[in-house]
């Protein structure tokens, strides 16, 4: 079998994003530059009593943002729809001003999601409680499995190179992107539409609350007063191609994906290891794969959830793997935790940061916690000369993924 | 040429716990499909499934830990322990874990929602939430077995386990890990069973035809579903004589497929098969057997036999395994395990459930035990929705 050839460079030629601070790159980046978060009162699941009431929901009628007709969207879940919107933006950019269009017939779609169409699954569950299983419309849950976003994107864009889905909790999309890059390097695929999507659902909203991992106020990653996460939703996709193919196509290269590290804490089902040993190993692996040194990492887009455990463990891991001088920030202070999509959403933010040579800040960081000892870029974006930037994403089960991007 | 060794196997299957019992089940030609007694099937068309029975998780997992694990985690961790015993020792801590599962923790989500309805959104048990993520089984494997390499859970319908194997083999070949536990896990539950039944996907009695999974048979009218876990140990520098080697992969997608059914793009299926053979640096005449994905769905089986006929001038022996343990069994990993056992035993089982094929089908799957030289086996997984992953397993390292 062909193995991933690390001499093959992987180019990012398209990026698409939708989350609470914007429904495309331009809107999202404007919000980032203006330090404008969107973490508001939860509007979905009215009438249900959760202990906290904030969320970072995608605003507006997403049906109107779709690149496809209502009929084609009929059986898609909200997670699928968010995925299609973000993938359309990414594919559109990869085709913009290129001599030849993306060969989608040979494209693999690789997505991460934590819960896929569970929101619709819950609706079906409630309908069954009332009407019974023989009278509840089973066709409504066809998109419930976590293969939904990949299948939807592949079907809408006629991707013929394969389809794969990753449900590794909040590390899902990071793993999906890394996996896709390796399939380009082993020539099992020629193009990758790689990313992730997650829509808010009741189970997740309730679950993080019963775990007491939710901050009742807008979250404050790395802050002394931090109490937990804010739940969000969103989707993001990257178009990845082998560097030479992208050049031959005349595509604009936005950045290079030059390193991928995936590890596990092997410690606890929901809590990270206190020393961040798995996170450290993931960052080290990504840096090693790119054949660079820790000193060459100019910025870390942290997982930075705002929980007591994550932020201190991740800080220790960054100190050990990268050093104490590197600027770090958490974009979750803008749009909450987009769960299974976060690896892709924050990878797109990292690519935009490299392109704009502007590091996004950590909002609301009045005072860093004693065990959070790094430079977290408080309040406002910082112009920064960046060649290499890491994007971290960790999840339940101790799964850690670190992606390393290089300025094109 | 890179081939990754398979050095251990662990199985918790319908009708068999352990690879010895499982190999005996296959040799007997008996299906493990039985009437469902786990939940009520009244009002549904299908009433049978391949369920794990006579399995005691406490033989493998301590009582305290057992209470925190859902059925999937119990199956997977038990199969993983069996696989490591079979290998003859634990793996180094750098090893990874890749599992496939089609439906994953649906039952845990249902249990959670029941508590949510009864006790309220603020009072559902956190333990259930922790187990409601699809990667909980892989996470328990990492914790209990001390494995700190990659830990991913692939959920790509019928292709889940082969896609997990493709990822794990790729990472092992790259040198990211020295070894990995790879396979899949699935649970048959009322929710999945009834939804599949209601959309017409399950086999059912119809007039003189009884309820049976009949892969490739002209009377087929749907799949039956199965569960369990199968875990393989793969490693780049084997510590013992390997059972077989993973030697190639092909991946593609049939763009004509609809959301919930198979399409008619036989060229895409053929392309994935050829890509896997090519990746193994082989050509079609080198393939000694095909482990077909055929699950007794009308369109899926037709798509696949057409593709097989187009790839091979002379079709080698073809085995369809889903008559034994249904579709989705162990997230697709039981199908993979049967192919590995064939390399090990140099024997192909009977394709249970098959009598006669459609007129345009030019080959018949195995009708009796086949003993012959099996150097390379092509394993197919062709999914509803269009995903296709194929793998080649080989007997020799080169």
Interface residues (C-beta under 8 A of the other chain):
Chain A: X1 X2 X3 X4 X6 X48 X49 X50 X51 X75 X105 X108 X109 X114 X116 X118 X121 X122 X125 X129 X133 X134 X138 X139 X141 X142 X143 X145 X146 X147 X150 X151 X154 X155 X158 X159 X160 X161 X162 X163 X164 X165 X166 X167 X168 X169 X175 X179 X182 X183 X186 X188 X189 X202 X203 X205 X206 X207 X208 X209 X210 X211 X261 X262 X263 X264 X265 X266 X267 X268 X269 X270 X277 X278 X281 X285 X395 X396 X397 X398 X399
Chain B: X2 X3 X4 X43 X44 X68 X93 X96 X97 X101 X102 X103 X104 X106 X109 X110 X112 X113 X116 X117 X120 X121 X122 X123 X124 X125 X126 X129 X130 X131 X132 X133 X134 X135 X136 X138 X139 X140 X142 X143 X145 X146 X147 X148 X149 X150 X151 X152 X153 X154 X155 X156 X157 X159 X163 X166 X167 X169 X170 X171 X173 X174 X176 X194 X195 X198 X199 X246 X247 X248 X249 X250 X251 X252 X253 X254 X255 X257 X259 X260 X268 X272 X275 X279 X280 X385 X386 X387 X388 X389
